[in-house]
């Protein structure tokens, strides 16, 4: 095995830090990696590592329409039968539209890059637009490709046809959780393939010795500010806590389309003194804020298996999380944190009060049990080796 290419829609991103760790783990395993993305991230690039990753990434959509059209014409003239098959697959799988034409244009450009770089396998995260591009790239003569499935967006009903098509087309499909593997297993691949679980994880920075918990530290929520993450449920839960018991700080780390709405809600509820918006911060700052906190809260309405839970556990911090997606594979109620029903502000408020009333020793005991599970299954370097074994098994 000599060279693997990664394809992601936008890369690097603060919220995709675990993919960067995986890539570095693959490199450490002695495999050369080429990085491709549709376009640069719209999140700020805050760390030197992400700056290096951005500099090493080839962006397909930013090469210009004439470059993409030129690649399309070359593929049409030189490989007309392959172009017919790719176009036919696109028509069968997706509704006609400019976005789907864009997928084909990106695939035409990507297949040229991959051939020039002598790439053995293409690997894609998320069974969405990048997976469609990878499938078309293969039909145009590109290398075999593999897919990591996360959820939950990939499992939305309106994407069911695309999800089934890309899972069948991939040479191998892996999942980041048993929950996600269950969705893959429902697809009839005709060759009886069984999805393998290859988890995301943390690196040695997060696995250094954890600090003791400051019982006056803030409660953190680290997530993109969008509807699925349940920030409005968190604010409703905080409103149920009596004023004389709000002797703690809540920090919302991240940004997104709901920021203005959430800031207005915080001001309207009179929470401005103890709920703070921090925006996106670097991975170094995430680690620092986790060390300073007493707990991480994830009030999500829908999730796969959030990497930030792994990061919090790696720093021996307990978590409050909802029972959605693959979260309960990692978080066990009253063992390493608290699990509440999604969308239930009452139960979430009770969980917050339990954390606020706990001693630093109790919190650290829960958090350290979480750390032991991370050391066992969620270390990026070991999981990168497991992914390399998938490629090796396919003959890369």
C-alpha positions as CSV (number, residue, x, y, z in Angstrom):
1,X,0.0,0.0,0.0
2,X,1.6,3.3,-1.0
3,X,-0.9,6.1,-1.2
4,X,-4.4,6.9,0.1
5,X,-6.5,10.0,-0.8
6,X,-9.0,11.5,1.6
7,X,-12.0,13.4,0.3
8,X,-14.2,15.6,2.5
9,X,-16.7,18.3,1.6
10,X,-15.0,21.1,3.6
11,X,-11.6,20.6,5.3
12,X,-10.0,21.3,7.7
13,X,-12.7,22.4,10.2
14,X,-12.7,22.8,13.9
15,X,-15.6,20.4,14.1
16,X,-13.7,17.8,12.0
17,X,-10.6,17.7,14.2
18,X,-11.0,13.9,14.6
19,X,-10.6,13.4,10.9
20,X,-7.3,15.3,11.0
21,X,-6.2,13.1,13.9
22,X,-7.1,10.0,11.8
23,X,-5.1,11.3,8.9
24,X,-2.1,11.9,11.1
25,X,-2.5,8.3,12.4
26,X,-2.6,6.9,8.9
27,X,0.6,8.9,8.1
28,X,2.2,7.5,11.3
29,X,1.3,4.0,10.0
30,X,3.6,4.6,7.0
31,X,0.9,5.4,4.5
32,X,1.2,8.4,2.2
33,X,-1.9,10.6,2.2
34,X,-3.3,13.1,-0.3
35,X,-6.0,15.4,1.0
36,X,-8.9,16.7,-1.2
37,X,-12.0,18.7,-0.4
38,X,-14.7,20.3,-2.4
39,X,-14.0,23.7,-1.0
40,X,-12.3,25.4,2.0
41,X,-14.1,25.6,5.3
42,X,-16.3,28.6,6.2
43,X,-15.1,28.2,9.9
44,X,-12.0,30.1,11.0
45,X,-8.7,28.2,10.8
46,X,-7.3,28.8,14.3
47,X,-4.5,26.3,14.9
48,X,-1.1,25.8,13.3
49,X,-2.0,22.2,12.6
50,X,-5.1,23.2,10.7
51,X,-3.1,25.8,8.8
52,X,-0.7,23.1,7.7
53,X,-3.7,20.8,6.7
54,X,-5.3,23.6,4.7
55,X,-2.0,24.2,2.8
56,X,-1.8,20.5,2.0
57,X,-5.4,20.2,0.8
58,X,-6.4,20.3,-2.9
59,X,-9.7,22.2,-3.3
60,X,-11.7,20.9,-6.3
61,X,-14.4,23.6,-6.6
62,X,-12.1,26.5,-6.3
63,X,-10.1,25.6,-9.4
64,X,-12.6,27.6,-11.5
65,X,-15.5,26.6,-13.8
66,X,-13.3,26.5,-16.9
67,X,-10.9,24.0,-15.2
68,X,-13.9,21.8,-14.3
69,X,-15.4,22.1,-17.7
70,X,-12.1,21.2,-19.3
71,X,-11.9,18.1,-17.2
72,X,-15.4,17.2,-18.1
73,X,-14.7,17.5,-21.8
74,X,-11.5,15.5,-21.6
75,X,-13.3,12.7,-19.8
76,X,-16.2,12.8,-22.3
77,X,-13.9,12.6,-25.3
78,X,-11.4,10.1,-24.0
79,X,-13.7,7.9,-22.0
80,X,-17.2,8.2,-23.5
81,X,-18.5,4.9,-22.2
82,X,-17.4,5.6,-18.7
83,X,-19.0,9.1,-18.9
84,X,-22.2,7.5,-20.0
85,X,-22.2,5.1,-17.1
86,X,-21.4,7.8,-14.6
87,X,-24.1,10.1,-16.0
88,X,-26.6,7.3,-16.0
89,X,-25.9,6.4,-12.4
90,X,-26.4,10.0,-11.4
91,X,-29.8,10.2,-13.2
92,X,-31.0,7.0,-11.5
93,X,-29.8,7.9,-8.0
94,X,-30.6,11.6,-7.8
95,X,-33.0,14.2,-9.1
96,X,-31.7,16.3,-12.0
97,X,-30.3,19.6,-10.8
98,X,-27.3,21.9,-10.9
99,X,-25.9,20.4,-7.7
100,X,-25.7,17.0,-9.3
101,X,-24.0,18.3,-12.4
102,X,-21.6,19.8,-10.0
103,X,-20.9,16.4,-8.5
104,X,-20.0,15.1,-11.9
105,X,-17.7,18.0,-12.7
106,X,-15.9,17.6,-9.4
107,X,-15.5,13.9,-10.1
108,X,-14.0,14.6,-13.6
109,X,-11.4,16.9,-12.0
110,X,-10.7,14.5,-9.1
111,X,-10.1,11.4,-11.3
112,X,-7.3,13.4,-13.1
113,X,-5.7,14.3,-9.8
114,X,-5.9,10.8,-8.5
115,X,-4.4,9.2,-11.6
116,X,-1.5,11.8,-11.6
117,X,-0.8,11.1,-7.9
118,X,-1.0,7.3,-8.4
119,X,-3.5,6.9,-5.6
120,X,-4.4,3.3,-4.6
121,X,-7.6,4.1,-2.6
122,X,-9.9,7.0,-2.0
123,X,-11.4,7.3,1.4
124,X,-14.5,9.5,2.2
125,X,-16.1,10.6,5.5
126,X,-19.9,10.9,5.5
127,X,-22.3,9.3,3.0
128,X,-23.3,12.5,1.5
129,X,-22.0,14.7,-1.4
130,X,-18.4,13.6,-1.2
131,X,-19.5,10.0,-1.3
132,X,-21.4,10.7,-4.5
133,X,-18.3,12.3,-6.0
134,X,-16.2,9.3,-5.0
135,X,-18.7,6.9,-6.6
136,X,-18.7,8.9,-9.8
137,X,-14.9,9.1,-9.7
138,X,-14.8,5.3,-9.6
139,X,-17.1,5.0,-12.6
140,X,-14.9,7.3,-14.5
141,X,-11.9,5.1,-13.9
142,X,-10.7,6.3,-10.6
143,X,-9.4,4.0,-7.8
144,X,-11.6,1.9,-5.5
145,X,-13.0,3.8,-2.6
146,X,-14.0,3.3,1.0
147,X,-16.5,5.1,3.2
148,X,-16.8,6.1,6.9
149,X,-20.4,6.6,8.0
150,X,-21.2,8.8,10.9
151,X,-24.9,9.8,11.1
152,X,-27.3,11.2,11.8
153,X,-27.7,13.5,8.7
154,X,-26.8,10.6,6.4
155,X,-29.8,8.6,7.6
156,X,-32.5,11.3,6.9
157,X,-35.4,9.8,5.0
158,X,-34.9,12.2,2.0
159,X,-31.3,10.9,1.6
160,X,-32.3,7.2,1.8
161,X,-31.8,6.5,-1.9
162,X,-28.4,8.2,-2.0
163,X,-27.3,6.4,1.2
164,X,-28.2,3.0,-0.2
165,X,-26.5,3.8,-3.6
166,X,-23.1,4.9,-2.1
167,X,-23.0,2.1,0.4
168,X,-23.5,-0.5,-2.4
169,X,-20.9,1.3,-4.6
170,X,-18.1,1.6,-2.0
171,X,-15.5,-1.2,-1.9
172,X,-15.8,-1.2,1.9
173,X,-17.9,0.7,4.4
174,X,-17.1,1.3,8.0
175,X,-19.0,3.0,10.8
176,X,-17.9,5.2,13.8
177,X,-20.4,3.4,16.1
178,X,-22.4,0.2,16.4
179,X,-25.5,2.4,16.0
180,X,-24.3,3.7,12.6
181,X,-23.2,0.1,11.6
182,X,-26.9,-0.9,12.1
183,X,-28.0,1.5,9.4
184,X,-25.4,0.2,7.0
185,X,-26.4,-3.4,7.7
186,X,-29.9,-2.7,6.5
187,X,-28.6,-2.1,3.0
188,X,-28.6,-5.1,0.7
189,X,-25.1,-5.1,-0.8
190,X,-25.7,-8.4,-2.6
191,X,-22.2,-9.7,-1.6
192,X,-23.0,-10.0,2.1
193,X,-20.5,-7.5,3.3
194,X,-20.7,-6.8,7.0
195,X,-19.9,-3.2,8.1
196,X,-16.9,-2.9,10.4
197,X,-16.8,-0.4,13.3
198,X,-13.7,1.9,13.2
199,X,-14.2,4.6,15.8
200,X,-12.9,8.1,15.8
201,X,-10.7,9.2,18.7
202,X,-8.3,11.5,20.5
203,X,-4.6,11.8,20.3
204,X,-1.7,11.9,22.8
205,X,-2.4,15.6,23.7
206,X,-5.8,14.7,25.2
207,X,-4.3,11.6,26.9
208,X,-1.8,13.4,29.0
209,X,-2.4,13.3,32.7
210,X,-5.7,15.0,33.5
211,X,-6.0,17.8,36.0
212,X,-8.2,17.8,39.1
213,X,-11.7,19.2,38.7
214,X,-12.3,22.7,40.0
215,X,-15.8,22.5,41.5
216,X,-16.4,26.2,40.6
217,X,-15.5,25.6,37.0
218,X,-18.0,26.3,34.2
219,X,-20.3,23.8,32.4
220,X,-19.3,23.7,28.8
221,X,-21.4,23.0,25.7
222,X,-19.2,22.6,22.6
223,X,-21.2,22.3,19.4
224,X,-22.2,24.0,16.2
225,X,-25.1,26.4,16.9
226,X,-27.8,24.7,14.9
227,X,-31.2,23.2,15.6
228,X,-30.1,19.6,16.0
229,X,-27.7,20.4,18.9
230,X,-30.5,21.4,21.3
231,X,-29.2,24.7,22.6
232,X,-32.8,25.9,23.0
233,X,-33.6,22.9,25.3
234,X,-30.5,23.8,27.4
235,X,-31.7,27.4,27.8
236,X,-35.2,26.1,28.8
237,X,-33.6,23.8,31.3
238,X,-31.5,26.6,32.8
239,X,-34.7,28.7,33.2
240,X,-36.2,25.9,35.4
241,X,-33.3,26.2,37.9
242,X,-34.1,28.7,40.7
243,X,-32.2,31.9,40.5
244,X,-30.5,31.3,43.9
245,X,-29.0,28.0,42.5
246,X,-27.6,29.5,39.4
247,X,-24.2,29.9,41.0
248,X,-22.3,28.6,38.0
249,X,-21.2,29.6,34.5
250,X,-22.2,28.1,31.2
251,X,-20.0,28.5,28.2
252,X,-21.3,27.9,24.7
253,X,-18.4,27.1,22.4
254,X,-19.0,27.1,18.7
255,X,-20.9,29.1,16.1
256,X,-23.5,28.6,13.5
257,X,-26.8,29.8,12.0
258,X,-28.7,30.0,15.3
259,X,-26.2,32.3,17.1
260,X,-28.2,35.5,16.7
261,X,-31.4,33.7,17.8
262,X,-29.7,32.1,20.8
263,X,-28.1,35.4,21.9
264,X,-31.5,37.0,21.8
265,X,-32.9,34.2,23.9
266,X,-30.1,34.5,26.4
267,X,-30.7,38.3,26.7
268,X,-34.5,37.9,26.9
269,X,-34.2,35.3,29.7
270,X,-31.8,37.5,31.7
271,X,-29.0,34.9,31.4
272,X,-26.3,37.2,30.1
273,X,-24.4,37.1,33.4
274,X,-23.9,33.3,33.5
275,X,-24.3,32.1,29.9
276,X,-21.4,33.2,27.6
277,X,-20.8,32.7,23.9
278,X,-17.2,31.9,23.0
279,X,-17.4,31.2,19.3
280,X,-15.1,28.8,17.6
281,X,-11.8,28.2,19.4
282,X,-8.7,26.2,18.5
283,X,-8.2,22.6,19.6
284,X,-5.5,23.8,22.1
285,X,-8.1,26.1,23.6
286,X,-10.7,23.3,23.7
287,X,-8.4,21.2,25.7
288,X,-7.6,24.1,28.0
289,X,-11.3,24.9,28.5
290,X,-12.1,21.2,29.2
291,X,-9.4,21.2,31.9
292,X,-11.0,24.2,33.5
293,X,-14.6,22.9,33.4
294,X,-16.5,20.7,35.8
295,X,-18.7,19.0,33.1
296,X,-19.6,18.9,29.4
297,X,-23.3,19.1,28.4
298,X,-24.5,17.9,25.0
299,X,-28.3,18.5,24.8
300,X,-28.5,17.2,21.2
301,X,-31.8,16.2,19.5
302,X,-29.9,14.1,17.0
303,X,-26.3,12.9,16.9
304,X,-24.0,10.2,15.6
305,X,-21.3,9.8,18.3
306,X,-19.8,13.3,19.0
307,X,-16.1,13.4,19.3
308,X,-16.3,16.1,21.9
309,X,-17.6,13.5,24.3
310,X,-14.4,11.5,23.7
311,X,-12.4,14.7,24.3
312,X,-14.2,15.4,27.6
313,X,-13.7,11.9,28.9
314,X,-10.1,11.9,27.8
315,X,-9.6,14.8,30.2
316,X,-11.6,12.9,32.9
317,X,-14.6,15.2,32.8
318,X,-18.1,13.8,33.2
319,X,-20.8,14.6,30.7
320,X,-24.5,15.1,30.5
321,X,-25.8,13.8,27.1
322,X,-29.0,12.7,25.5
323,X,-29.9,9.2,24.6
324,X,-29.7,9.6,20.8
325,X,-27.6,8.0,18.1
326,X,-24.5,6.1,19.4
327,X,-24.1,8.2,22.5
328,X,-25.1,5.4,24.9
329,X,-22.3,3.3,23.5
330,X,-20.0,5.7,25.3
331,X,-22.0,7.4,28.1
332,X,-23.5,5.2,30.8
333,X,-25.9,6.8,33.2
334,X,-24.5,7.3,36.6
335,X,-21.3,5.5,35.7
336,X,-19.4,8.2,33.7
337,X,-22.1,10.8,33.4
338,X,-25.8,11.4,33.1
339,X,-28.0,10.5,30.2
340,X,-31.3,12.3,29.7
341,X,-34.1,12.0,27.0
342,X,-33.6,14.3,24.1
343,X,-35.8,17.4,24.2
344,X,-36.6,17.0,27.9
345,X,-35.8,20.3,29.6
346,X,-37.0,19.1,33.0
347,X,-34.7,16.1,33.1
348,X,-31.9,18.2,31.8
349,X,-32.3,20.8,34.5
350,X,-32.2,18.0,37.1
351,X,-29.0,16.6,35.6
352,X,-27.4,20.1,35.7
353,X,-28.4,20.5,39.3
354,X,-26.9,17.1,40.2
355,X,-23.6,18.1,38.6
356,X,-23.6,21.5,40.3
357,X,-24.2,19.8,43.7
358,X,-21.6,17.1,43.3
359,X,-18.1,17.3,44.8
360,X,-15.0,17.5,42.7
361,X,-14.1,14.0,43.8
362,X,-17.4,12.6,42.6
363,X,-17.1,14.4,39.3
364,X,-13.6,13.2,38.7
365,X,-14.6,9.6,39.5
366,X,-17.2,9.7,36.8
367,X,-14.9,11.5,34.4
368,X,-12.0,9.0,35.0
369,X,-14.3,6.1,34.2
370,X,-15.0,7.8,31.0
371,X,-11.2,8.2,30.4
372,X,-10.7,4.4,30.8
373,X,-13.2,3.7,28.0
374,X,-11.4,6.3,25.7
375,X,-8.0,4.6,26.4
376,X,-9.6,1.3,25.5
377,X,-11.4,2.1,22.2
378,X,-11.1,5.7,21.1
379,X,-7.4,6.4,20.4
380,X,-6.9,7.8,17.0
381,X,-3.6,6.2,16.2
382,X,-4.9,2.7,17.0
383,X,-8.1,3.3,15.1
384,X,-6.1,4.5,12.1
385,X,-4.3,1.2,12.1
386,X,-7.7,-0.6,12.0
387,X,-8.7,1.5,9.0
388,X,-5.4,0.7,7.3
389,X,-6.2,-3.0,7.9
390,X,-9.5,-2.5,6.0
391,X,-7.5,-1.1,3.0
392,X,-5.0,-3.9,3.2
393,X,-7.8,-6.5,3.2
394,X,-9.1,-5.0,0.0
395,X,-5.7,-5.4,-1.6
396,X,-4.6,-1.7,-1.7
